[in-house]
Amino acid sequence: MSVEILPCPFCGSVEIQTDGPCYTQFMCSDCGAATYDQESHEAAIAAWNSRPIPALEAMGEDKLGEMLAGLEGVTPGPWEADQNLPINRKPRVHGGDGSLICEIGNMAMDQDQWERDAAHIARCDPQTIRSLITRLQAAEALVERLKLEAQAHASEARTANSTIYEIYQVISGGKGEPGNWNGAEPVRAYVQAAEAKNQAYAEALEWQPIETAPKDGTVILAVTVEAANPSARMSWFENGVWVRIWKPEKFVIPGPVRWWPTHWQPLPNPPIATLQQGAKP
């Protein structure tokens, strides 16, 4: 049963994409909001579909501007409200200059309610409202900056995941589809095999007694250590003896000549650059 992928909780976009070798991350294509990389595709869906606590409806710039303009000319604060008054005495709210702002009370409310309402009005003096609006604007600016940073980080994460995906394909042959992701095991096996091969090659590069050399015509690198000036030559076993190419003076066709090497090692591999250009070893 398919699970519905909800729109982006930040910008409302329905352009949601998956990322990671096993689709273990969800990301908004518009604003860049993304989940952390999860353990499975199902966990990624659950993480993306989780919603934040519903926020209050955002206040538009026109409303904020209206409120700021309305603060001009209002009695300055801090405002104070009368408290602990005698019964049936209506509380008053006074401005910072001592002037009367208003008187609270009607027959539908009791004395405590009068005083609570008066205290609430006093807390909403012009300086307090202006300060709250300033903090709100600073918070909105911070949100926009963090959104831009999130988009940049999301782009970097997509690049990193794409690189990991390509490396996994090269090493393991996996396609990165759900159900075809074996974690680090193929990579680990590949590295271990490469290390074993390098170790075997390093051991093979050490000079060995000629008695251990292959005698099936394989060309090897051989040397006679007792020679005055020992030098390595390509050699092979032919008709019961070791031979190498002998290059005489000019006008004479070179050919194999018998010699008596004492040690050998396999021929080294060709340069990697040559193999990358498509040449056969």
N, C-alpha and C positions, 0 to 999 in steps of 0.2 A: 504494500500500500504506500503510495507516494505521499510525502509530507509537504504541505504548503510552505513556501519560503516567503516570509512576511517582508513588506517594504522596509526601506532603511528607516530606523527610528529617529534619525537626525534630520534628514532632508526629505524623506518621503519617497525617494526614488525607488522604482521597481527594477532598475537595472542592477541586479545583484549577480556577482560572479563568484565562482569557486576557484580556489587556488590550492597549491600543494600537491605532492605526488599522489595523495589519496583523497583529494578534495576535502582536506581537513581544516580548511579556513574559508570563511565567507567575507566578501568585500563589496562595498558599494562602489559602482563605477563612476558615480557622480561626485560624491564628497570625499571618498576615500576611507570612510569609516570601516573598520574591520575587526573581526574577532581574533583572539590569539589562536595559534595553531593548536588544534585539539588532537586527542588520541585516535579518533575515528571520524568517519563521515557523519554518523548519526550524532555524535557529540558536537560536531561543528554546527549542525542544523539546530540543535537545542540551544547552543550558545547564541547563535544569530537571532533566533526567534524569541529569546528572552527580551522583555520590554522593561525600560526604566519606569520608575514611579511616574504616573501622569503629572505633567507640569501644568501650572496655571497658564491660562491663555496669555500669550505675550502681549505686552503693551506697545502699541505702535509709536513711532517717533512723533506723530502729530499729537497724540494724547499726552506724551511727556512734555512736548513743547507747550501745550495748553496749560498743563499743571504748573510748569515753571513760570509762565507768564502770569498765571493767577496768583502767584506768591508776591508779586510786586505790589507794594502799597499796603500789604496786610500788617496788622499790628505785630511788631517784633516780639520774639520770644526771649527767654523761655516763658511759656504760659503756665499758670498754676490754677488749680481747682480747689475750692473749699472742701474740707473733709471734716467728718465727725461733727456735723451740725445738729442743733436741736431738732426734734421731730417737726415735720412740716415746714422746715426752713429749706428753701430751694438753694442748692449750691450754685455758685457763680464761678465763671472762668475769667481770670484776669491776665492781661498782657504783661510783658516784661517791664513796661513803663507804669504798671499799676492800673491801667485803664480797664474798664469792664468790657469783656468780650461777649459774654452771653450769660443767661441764667437758665438752668436746666430744671425741668420738672413739669409733670402734668398729673392729673388725677388717675391716669391709667397705670402709673408706675409707683412703686414703693420708694421709701427714702434711700435704701441701699442702691437701687437701680439708678436713681438720680445721681448719686455720687460716683458710681462706676462710669456712667456716661460722661459726666463732667471731667473725670480723670482721663478718659479716652480722648476727649477733645483737646485737653491740655497737652497730651503727648504728641499731638499732630500740629505743633507750631511750625511756622515757616522754615526755620533753620533745620528742624528735624527732617521735614519733607525734602528740602533741597539737598541735604546730606544723603538721604536715601536714594534720590534720583542720581546723584553723582556716583554713588557706589554701584548702582544698577548699570549705568553707562560704562563704568570701568569693567564690570563683570562681563558685559556683552562684548566689549573690545577684547577681553581675554579669551572668551569663547571663540571669537573669529580667528585670533592668532593661533590658538590650539588646534582649530580645525585645519588651518593651513599647514601646521606642523604635522598633523595626522595624515594629511594627504601626501606630504613629502615622505613620511616614514612608510606609508602604504606603498608608494612607488618603489622605495628601496627594498621593501619586503618582497614585492612582486619580482624584482630583478634577482634577488637572492634565491627565491624559490625556483625561478626559472633556471638559474644556474645549477642548483641542486638537482632539478629534474633532468637536465641534460646530462649531468655527470652520471646519474643513476642509469639513464638509458645506455650511455656508452659502456659502462662497466657491466651491468647486469642484463642488458637487453630488455628490461622491463619497460612497459609503456606508461606506467604511472596511473593506470586505470584502477578503480575500486576492484578489489579482489585479485589484483596483479601486483600487489605491493608487499614485498617481503622484508621490509625494513633494511637494516644494515647488513644482513647476512650475505647477500650476493657480493656486496662491496668488500666485506671482510674476507670472503673466500677468494676473491680476485687478488686482493693485496697479499694474502698468505701464499697463493700460488706464485705470484710474481717474486716474492721474497725467496721462496724455495728455488725457483728457477735461477735467480741471481746468485744464490749461494752455490748451486751446482755449477754454474758457469764460472764463478770465481775459483772453485776448486779445480775445475778443468783447465784453467789457465796456468796452473802450476806445472812446471816441467816434471814429466814422469819418465821412468826408464823405457827405453825403446821396446823392450820385450812386451810391454803392455799395450803397444800401439795396435790399431786395427790393421789387418793384413788382407783386406778385401778390395784394395785399390783406392780406398779413401785417401784424399790428399790431406796431409797434415803439415805441421810446422816442425821441423827437426833440426838438431844441432849436434855437432861433435865437440864435446867439451875438451877432448885432449888436443884439439887442433891448436896451432900457434895463435891464430886469430879466429876464434869460433864465431860463426855467424849463422843465423837461422835461415833455413832454406825450405821451400815447399818440396815435399817428398811423398812417395807412395811405394807400396810393396808390389813388386812385379816379377813374375817368374822366379820366385824364391829369394829375391834379393831386394834391398832398398835402393831406389834410384832417385835421381833429381835431374833437373834440366841443366845441361852443360852448355855454356855459350862460349865457343872457341873464338879464334880470331875471325876477322871479316872474311867473306867469301866462302865460309864453311857453314853448312846448314846445322843449326843447334839441334840437340837431341838428348834423350835420357842417358845418364851415365851412372854406373854403380858407385855407391859410397857407403860409409859405415857410421851412421849416426848413433849417438848414445842416449839421447833424450828426445822427447817429443811433447807436443800439446796440440789441441784442436786449432784450426784456423779461426781467427776472431770473426765476429759478425761484421757485415758491411756497415758503413755509416748510416745512422738513422735517417738523415736527410735524403739519402739515395732511395731508401725504402719509401719515404713519404712521397717521392716523385713518381712512384709506380714501378721502379726497377725491381726485377727479381733478384733475390740474393744468390 
